[in-house]
Amino acid sequence: MNVCTFVGKITEDLHLEDEQNTQVLRFKMMVEQTRNVRGNRKISDKNILSFEAWDSGAKTIFDHCSSGDELVVKTTARSNGGK
């Protein structure tokens, strides 16, 4: 099963676009991962991930969120073919 859940902060202003007769929202989130290493130290990695939302999902995020807001995204992962 290909189900992923991410919690992060939206990194830029949101722009809703029309594509293929529906609305699409492409946005980026900063997702932080903290892990323990030897010696009881913690390392924090911050990654910027790209997301797409379509139709009512795109409209809902656009209407209720803005840059800096924390968001939970449940999605499926796809490769951009190395792009």
Phi and psi restraints in degrees (value plus and minus 20) as a CYANA .aco file:
   2 ASN   PHI    -128.4   -88.4
   2 ASN   PSI      62.9   102.9
   3 VAL   PHI    -148.7  -108.7
   3 VAL   PSI     107.9   147.9
   4 CYS   PHI    -146.9  -106.9
   4 CYS   PSI     122.3   162.3
   5 THR   PHI    -143.7  -103.7
   5 THR   PSI     108.6   148.6
   6 PHE   PHI    -145.2  -105.2
   6 PHE   PSI     121.3   161.3
   7 VAL   PHI    -142.3  -102.3
   7 VAL   PSI     105.1   145.1
   8 GLY   PHI    -184.7  -144.7
   8 GLY   PSI    -195.7  -155.7
   9 LYS   PHI    -130.7   -90.7
   9 LYS   PSI     115.5   155.5
  10 ILE   PHI     -85.5   -45.5
  10 ILE   PSI     110.7   150.7
  11 THR   PHI    -118.7   -78.7
  11 THR   PSI     -27.5    12.5
  12 GLU   PHI    -170.4  -130.4
  12 GLU   PSI     145.8   185.8
  13 ASP   PHI     -82.0   -42.0
  13 ASP   PSI     124.5   164.5
  14 LEU   PHI    -111.4   -71.4
  14 LEU   PSI     121.0   161.0
  15 HIS   PHI    -154.3  -114.3
  15 HIS   PSI      98.6   138.6
  16 LEU   PHI    -105.9   -65.9
  16 LEU   PSI     113.3   153.3
  17 GLU   PHI    -144.3  -104.3
  17 GLU   PSI     137.2   177.2
  18 ASP   PHI    -121.1   -81.1
  18 ASP   PSI     109.3   149.3
  19 GLU   PHI    -170.0  -130.0
  19 GLU   PSI     113.6   153.6
  20 GLN   PHI      31.9    71.9
  20 GLN   PSI      23.3    63.3
  21 ASN   PHI      43.3    83.3
  21 ASN   PSI       5.8    45.8
  22 THR   PHI    -169.0  -129.0
  22 THR   PSI     148.5   188.5
  23 GLN   PHI    -109.8   -69.8
  23 GLN   PSI     121.7   161.7
  24 VAL   PHI    -154.1  -114.1
  24 VAL   PSI     122.3   162.3
  25 LEU   PHI    -146.4  -106.4
  25 LEU   PSI      98.8   138.8
  26 ARG   PHI    -127.1   -87.1
  26 ARG   PSI     107.7   147.7
  27 PHE   PHI    -168.1  -128.1
  27 PHE   PSI     144.8   184.8
  28 LYS   PHI    -140.4  -100.4
  28 LYS   PSI     126.8   166.8
  29 MET   PHI    -149.7  -109.7
  29 MET   PSI     125.2   165.2
  30 MET   PHI    -112.1   -72.1
  30 MET   PSI     100.3   140.3
  31 VAL   PHI    -133.2   -93.2
  31 VAL   PSI     106.1   146.1
  32 GLU   PHI    -124.3   -84.3
  32 GLU   PSI     116.7   156.7
  33 GLN   PHI    -142.9  -102.9
  33 GLN   PSI     105.9   145.9
  34 THR   PHI    -133.0   -93.0
  34 THR   PSI     114.0   154.0
  35 ARG   PHI    -158.9  -118.9
  35 ARG   PSI     133.0   173.0
  36 ASN   PHI    -108.0   -68.0
  36 ASN   PSI     123.5   163.5
  37 VAL   PHI    -147.1  -107.1
  37 VAL   PSI     154.8   194.8
  38 ARG   PHI     -72.5   -32.5
  38 ARG   PSI     126.8   166.8
  39 GLY   PHI      61.6   101.6
  39 GLY   PSI      -0.7    39.3
  40 ASN   PHI      38.2    78.2
  40 ASN   PSI       8.6    48.6
  41 ARG   PHI    -111.6   -71.6
  41 ARG   PSI     133.8   173.8
  42 LYS   PHI    -137.0   -97.0
  42 LYS   PSI     119.9   159.9
  43 ILE   PHI    -136.4   -96.4
  43 ILE   PSI     114.3   154.3
  44 SER   PHI    -133.6   -93.6
  44 SER   PSI     103.9   143.9
  45 ASP   PHI    -128.7   -88.7
  45 ASP   PSI     114.2   154.2
  46 LYS   PHI    -134.9   -94.9
  46 LYS   PSI     107.0   147.0
  47 ASN   PHI    -143.3  -103.3
  47 ASN   PSI     122.0   162.0
  48 ILE   PHI    -120.1   -80.1
  48 ILE   PSI      98.7   138.7
  49 LEU   PHI    -134.0   -94.0
  49 LEU   PSI     126.9   166.9
  50 SER   PHI    -119.5   -79.5
  50 SER   PSI     120.9   160.9
  51 PHE   PHI    -153.8  -113.8
  51 PHE   PSI     137.7   177.7
  52 GLU   PHI    -150.4  -110.4
  52 GLU   PSI     116.9   156.9
  53 ALA   PHI    -145.8  -105.8
  53 ALA   PSI     121.1   161.1
  54 TRP   PHI    -140.6  -100.6
  54 TRP   PSI     134.2   174.2
  55 ASP   PHI      37.7    77.7
  55 ASP   PSI    -146.9  -106.9
  56 SER   PHI     -87.8   -47.8
  56 SER   PSI     -50.5   -10.5
  57 GLY   PHI     -83.2   -43.2
  57 GLY   PSI     -63.2   -23.2
  58 ALA   PHI     -81.8   -41.8
  58 ALA   PSI     -66.1   -26.1
  59 LYS   PHI     -84.8   -44.8
  59 LYS   PSI     -61.4   -21.4
  60 THR   PHI     -84.4   -44.4
  60 THR   PSI     -66.5   -26.5
  61 ILE   PHI     -82.8   -42.8
  61 ILE   PSI     -64.5   -24.5
  62 PHE   PHI     -81.1   -41.1
  62 PHE   PSI     -62.0   -22.0
  63 ASP   PHI     -92.8   -52.8
  63 ASP   PSI     -48.3    -8.3
  64 HIS   PHI    -135.8   -95.8
  64 HIS   PSI     -24.5    15.5
  65 CYS   PHI    -148.3  -108.3
  65 CYS   PSI     140.5   180.5
  66 SER   PHI    -171.0  -131.0
  66 SER   PSI     155.4   195.4
  67 SER   PHI     -75.0   -35.0
  67 SER   PSI     112.6   152.6
  68 GLY   PHI      75.1   115.1
  68 GLY   PSI     -36.1     3.9
  69 ASP   PHI     -92.5   -52.5
  69 ASP   PSI     124.6   164.6
  70 GLU   PHI    -105.2   -65.2
  70 GLU   PSI     120.1   160.1
  71 LEU   PHI    -160.6  -120.6
  71 LEU   PSI     122.2   162.2
  72 VAL   PHI    -123.5   -83.5
  72 VAL   PSI     105.8   145.8
  73 VAL   PHI    -140.1  -100.1
  73 VAL   PSI     102.6   142.6
  74 LYS   PHI    -128.5   -88.5
  74 LYS   PSI     103.3   143.3
  75 THR   PHI    -171.6  -131.6
  75 THR   PSI     159.7   199.7
  76 THR   PHI    -130.0   -90.0
  76 THR   PSI     128.6   168.6
  77 ALA   PHI    -115.2   -75.2
  77 ALA   PSI     120.4   160.4
  78 ARG   PHI    -157.2  -117.2
  78 ARG   PSI     125.7   165.7
  79 SER   PHI    -107.0   -67.0
  79 SER   PSI     125.6   165.6
  80 ASN   PHI    -111.0   -71.0
  80 ASN   PSI       3.1    43.1
  81 GLY   PHI      45.2    85.2
  81 GLY   PSI      12.9    52.9
  82 GLY   PHI      64.9   104.9
  82 GLY   PSI     -14.8    25.2
